[in-house]
Amino acid sequence: MSTRLIVITGTGVTKPAGHSADRAKAFAFYLDRATGALFGENARAHEAVLPAKGPARREPEPW
């Protein structure tokens, strides 16, 4: 089983940290808490395909 490290930060990633994440084959993302947008912060994360729009919102089912 292959494992991958996924880092999600609210402050961004420095260039050295991004290069370290690339060497470790990790994905580094920045989460903008105000908008809920997720941005790739290193080369590997930029190659990942992210959804073009937000996830579907579902209301609770009435019981």
N, C-alpha and C positions, 0 to 999 in steps of 0.2 A: 504494500500500500504506500503510495506516494503522499507526502505531506508538504504543505506550503504554509509559510508564515504570512499572515495578512495583518498589516499595521494600519490602524485608522487613528489619525491624530486631529486635534482641533487647533493646532498651532503651526502646522506645516513641517517640512523636513528640510534640513540643510543639504547642500550638495554632497558633502562627505557621507552623510547618513544615507542619502539616496544611492550613492555608489556602493556602500556597504550592503544595502538592501538588494541591489542588483547582484552582487557577488554571492549573496546568500539565497538567491532565487526567490526573494520575498516580494510581496506586493505592498506598496506604501501609498496610502490614500489620505487626503485631507477632507474632513467633513466640515462644511460650513453650517454651523448650527442654526443660523438665522434663516437660511433657505432650505436646509436639508439636502443640499447638493453635495455630491461626492466627486472629488477631483483626483486624478492620478498624480502622484508626486515623484515617481521614479520611472525609468524606461519600461520596466516590466508592467507596471500599472497602466502606463499609457497604451500598451499593446492590448490590454484586457478590454473586452467589449462591455461597456456599461449601458444600462437602459437609457434610451433617448428621452423618456418621460418618467414621471414619478410612478410609483406602484399604484395599482388600483386600490381604491378605498372601499371597504365593505362595511356596511352597517350590521350591527348584531341582528341575528334572526329573532323575530318575535316568538315567544313561547306561549 
